């Protein structure tokens, strides 16, 4: 349930290195299941910059609202407009079409500070 090629945060975001110095960010399958049916997503603007662990948006489900936290410091270079129009995609495909933002990290090696799939799985299994 937790793809090995991704890195994770304790706040249930995932990060994928595309190999070109750009990282894709989304929420984990565990997070979307805990939230339930997602009805609205608020994302930052292209060009916004954030420090690691700074709130960059929110996800609204039928019964709750949850903050999104930046996994590593960086600049937003693209947002997924698909989820603005169809937020349920996050529920059906959190690691694929349900990605949220792409960032240009301040330091690419910050990715190594995030959790591996095994570590994240241990965290959510407790």
Secondary structure, 3 states (H helix, E strand, C coil): CCCCCCEECCCCEEEEECCCCCEEEEECHHHHHHHCCEEEEECCCCCCEECCCCEEEEEEECCCEEEEECCCCEEEEEECHHHHHCCCHHHHCCCCCCCCEEEEECCHHHHHHCECHHHHHHHHHC
